Structure formats: C-alpha cells, structure tokens
Amino acid sequence: METKVAEIAPEIYRLSTFVPDIAPPAGFTFNQFLVDADEPLLFHTGPRAMFPSVFAAVGKIIEVERLRWISFSHLEADESGAMNLWLAAAPKAQVTHGELACMVSLNDLADRPPRPLKDGEVIDIGGKKLHHIDTPHVPHGWDAGLFYDETSKTLLCSDLFSHAGNTKPITGESLLDPAIASENAFLATALTPLTAPTIRKLAALKPKTLAVMHGASFEGDCAGALNALADFYAQRLADSL
C-alpha cells in the first residue's frame, strides 16, 4: 500500500490510500487528515492493516512522537481500527471524542483514557481551533461527531460525500452526483428525520473546504454543497414514507 500526502488547506494534510479491490472497477480511497499545529491532531486512524503506510505518511509531515490528539467520527474499522497502534506509537497522544462515544465505547476500548468533548466545545491545539459537533447517525453511528477547524474553515466531514475512484486530492467540481451514486451502491448513511437538519447545521458553518474521507476533498461553495446533500436525503426520506 502507498499512502500519498497532499495539503488540502493550510496545515491540513490528506493522507490517501487507494484500494482498487473495493468498489471495482473504480476502486476506493481511504483518507486520514493530519491537522498540524502545536498539538497535532489525526482525524481517522485508518484500519490496522493500513497503519504502517499511514504511519510513514505522517512521518513525512511531523515527528510521530509529536502527535497529541487522535479522533474520528464514529467507531468503525476505517475510522478507528488503528487507534491503539497510534497510542502506542505516540506516547503523548490522547483520543478525544464526544461524551457519548467516550461513555459507550472509548472508555473501554482505548488503551489510555480518552478526553470527552461536549457538543460545541472548542479545543485550541495551538494555531488551530477545532469545534466539535455531535452529529448522531450522521453519516452513521449513534456516536458520530465531526470537527470544524475555525482557523482554516475546514470541515472534517468523515463519510459525507463519499465517492469511488482514485481521485485527486481536492476539487472544485460538484461531488453531489458521485456521492449519490455511492450512496445508492452502499446505502451507508443512516436515514432519519434528523439526517437533513443535521447536515444543514453543518452548512450553516459556511466552511471553505470539506475534508472527505473517501474520495476527493472539496473547495468552493461548501454550504451550497451540504444543503444540496441535505435536500437529497430529505427527499429520500419523504419517498420512503
């Protein structure tokens, strides 16, 4: 496996591993995001099998021992599978997540006690201010939550806008149609009455960049993109009733 590094926003790096055997023939990317600051944060750990490759990629940007925070949206192999491997590799690192995730899973699963965050809490990691947002079941998982970097106006949006292909790091082209195609193929998003309103809440932040976990990240009218995605899920829910 080869993990490629690209800076998608000031001091926010996409660590991307392409896996051709998933979603053939297009294949699928697995992206982690390193937020470089006085106290660097890794968002998504990657699965355990990808750890050596992602570890090497992080090492191209910072000394891994400097890693201070580890987080992810929800408990799932590609989001958190290598969590304890990172804790072992970075002795000063601590997992941080929403209070619910810590209570139901991470207090037990993490090798060191995690730091719980309240909905809306902002952590200053030295040069970056990360706003934690509880997003239950968006994209999926009761424990789901996201980070918005207030400094660069980047939303670390996990599986939202997931799409197939060996994509370029960042694009200004619409991700809506590719994301809908992937949603139709995988049915990965939890569809509830709160799905669309939660996504509209993210749109209200008016981010400049969307750091997408699977596929290219997006730079442009992020609020418009998020509202369009919310419209899609709202219509899908209405059609199901």
C-alpha positions in Angstrom: 0.0 0.0 0.0 1.1 3.5 -0.7 -0.3 6.5 1.2 0.0 9.8 -0.6 0.2 13.1 1.1 -1.4 16.4 0.0 -2.1 19.7 1.7 -5.8 20.5 1.1 -6.0 23.5 3.4 -3.4 25.5 5.4 -1.5 22.9 7.5 -4.2 20.3 7.0 -2.9 17.2 5.1 -4.8 14.5 3.4 -3.2 11.0 3.7 -4.8 8.9 1.0 -4.5 5.2 0.3 -6.1 3.8 -2.8 -7.6 0.3 -2.7 -8.6 -0.9 -6.2 -10.4 -4.1 -5.0 -13.1 -2.1 -3.2 -15.9 -0.8 -5.4 -14.5 -2.2 -8.6 -13.7 -1.2 -11.3 -13.3 2.4 -9.9 -11.7 1.5 -6.6 -11.9 3.4 -3.3 -9.7 5.8 -1.3 -9.3 5.8 2.4 -8.2 9.2 3.7 -7.0 10.4 7.1 -6.3 14.0 7.9 -3.5 15.4 9.9 -4.0 18.8 11.4 -0.6 20.2 12.0 -0.4 22.6 14.9 1.5 22.9 18.3 -0.6 19.9 19.3 -1.1 17.9 16.1 -4.4 16.0 15.6 -5.0 13.0 13.4 -8.6 12.6 12.2 -9.4 9.0 11.3 -6.8 6.4 12.3 -7.3 4.1 9.3 -7.7 0.3 9.7 -5.0 -1.7 11.4 -3.7 -3.2 8.1 -3.0 0.3 6.8 -1.1 1.5 9.9 2.4 1.0 8.5 1.7 3.0 5.4 -0.2 5.8 7.1 2.4 5.9 9.9 5.1 6.5 7.2 3.0 9.3 5.6 2.5 11.1 9.0 6.3 10.8 9.5 6.8 12.9 6.3 5.0 15.8 7.9 5.8 15.7 11.6 7.7 13.5 14.0 5.1 10.9 15.0 6.0 11.3 18.7 4.6 14.9 18.5 1.1 13.6 17.8 -1.1 14.9 20.6 -4.7 14.1 19.6 -6.4 11.2 17.8 -10.0 11.5 16.8 -12.6 10.2 14.3 -16.3 10.5 13.5 -17.6 7.1 14.8 -16.4 3.7 15.8 -15.6 1.7 12.7 -12.5 -0.1 11.4 -11.5 2.6 8.8 -12.3 5.4 11.3 -10.7 4.0 14.5 -9.3 0.5 13.8 -5.7 1.6 14.4 -6.5 3.7 17.4 -4.4 1.8 19.9 -1.5 1.4 17.5 -1.3 5.2 17.3 -1.5 5.4 21.0 1.5 3.1 21.3 3.4 4.9 18.6 2.8 8.4 20.1 3.2 8.3 23.9 1.8 11.8 24.4 -1.3 11.2 22.3 -4.8 11.0 23.6 -8.0 10.0 22.0 -10.6 12.8 22.1 -14.3 12.4 21.1 -17.8 13.3 22.1 -19.1 12.5 25.6 -21.4 9.8 24.3 -18.7 8.0 22.3 -16.4 8.0 25.3 -19.1 6.7 27.6 -20.4 3.9 25.4 -17.2 2.7 23.8 -13.9 4.5 24.1 -13.5 4.5 27.9 -13.3 0.7 27.5 -11.6 0.3 24.1 -8.9 2.9 24.2 -5.6 1.9 25.8 -5.4 5.3 27.5 -8.4 7.2 28.9 -9.9 9.5 26.2 -10.8 13.2 26.6 -14.6 13.7 26.3 -15.9 16.8 24.5 -19.2 18.5 24.9 -21.2 19.3 21.8 -19.9 22.7 20.6 -16.8 22.6 22.6 -13.7 24.2 21.0 -10.2 22.9 21.7 -7.3 25.1 20.9 -4.4 22.9 19.7 -2.1 25.9 19.1 -2.6 27.6 15.8 -5.9 25.8 15.1 -9.2 25.9 16.9 -11.3 22.8 16.5 -15.0 23.0 17.1 -16.5 19.6 18.0 -20.0 18.9 16.7 -22.2 16.0 17.8 -23.9 14.5 14.7 -25.7 11.3 15.9 -26.2 8.9 13.0 -24.7 11.4 10.5 -23.2 9.9 8.5 -23.9 6.8 10.6 -23.3 5.7 14.1 -25.0 6.8 17.3 -21.6 8.1 18.5 -20.9 10.2 15.4 -19.3 13.6 15.6 -17.2 15.9 13.4 -14.7 18.7 13.7 -14.7 22.1 12.1 -11.4 24.0 12.1 -12.4 27.6 12.7 -9.0 28.8 11.7 -8.9 27.5 8.1 -12.7 27.0 7.9 -12.3 23.3 7.1 -15.0 20.8 8.0 -13.6 17.3 8.7 -16.8 15.6 7.4 -16.0 11.9 7.5 -18.2 9.8 5.2 -20.3 12.7 3.9 -19.8 13.0 0.1 -18.1 9.6 -0.1 -17.4 8.6 -3.7 -15.5 6.0 -5.6 -12.3 6.3 -7.7 -8.6 7.1 -7.4 -9.3 10.8 -7.1 -7.2 13.9 -7.0 -6.7 15.4 -3.5 -9.1 18.3 -3.9 -11.6 19.5 -6.4 -13.9 22.4 -7.1 -16.2 20.2 -9.1 -19.5 19.1 -7.6 -19.3 15.9 -5.5 -23.1 15.5 -5.3 -23.7 13.1 -8.2 -20.7 10.9 -7.3 -21.8 10.9 -3.7 -25.4 9.9 -4.6 -24.0 7.1 -6.8 -22.0 5.8 -3.9 -25.0 6.1 -1.5 -27.1 4.1 -4.0 -24.5 1.4 -4.2 -23.6 1.1 -0.5 -26.7 2.5 1.4 -24.2 3.7 4.1 -26.0 6.7 5.5 -28.4 6.4 8.4 -31.7 7.9 7.2 -33.6 9.5 10.0 -35.8 12.7 10.4 -32.6 14.4 11.7 -30.3 13.5 8.8 -31.1 16.5 6.7 -31.4 19.0 9.5 -28.0 17.9 10.9 -26.3 18.4 7.5 -28.0 21.8 7.3 -26.5 22.7 10.7 -23.1 21.9 9.2 -23.8 24.0 6.2 -24.6 27.0 8.5 -20.9 27.0 9.5 -20.1 28.1 5.9 -16.9 26.1 5.5 -14.4 26.8 2.7 -13.1 23.2 2.5 -14.7 19.8 3.0 -12.2 17.1 4.1 -13.8 14.0 2.6 -12.9 10.6 4.0 -13.5 8.6 0.8 -12.7 10.4 -2.5 -11.6 14.0 -3.3 -11.9 16.8 -0.8 -13.9 19.9 -2.0 -13.1 23.6 -2.1 -15.8 26.1 -3.1 -19.4 26.6 -2.1 -19.4 24.1 0.7 -22.6 25.4 2.3 -24.4 25.0 -1.0 -23.0 21.5 -1.4 -24.1 20.5 2.1 -27.6 21.9 1.6 -27.9 20.0 -1.7 -26.8 16.8 0.0 -29.4 17.5 2.8 -32.1 18.0 0.1 -31.2 14.6 -1.4 -31.6 12.9 2.0 -34.8 14.8 2.9 -36.4 13.7 -0.4 -35.2 10.1 0.0 -36.8 10.0 3.5 -40.0 11.5 2.2 -40.1 9.0 -0.6 -39.7 6.2 1.9 -42.8 7.1 4.0 
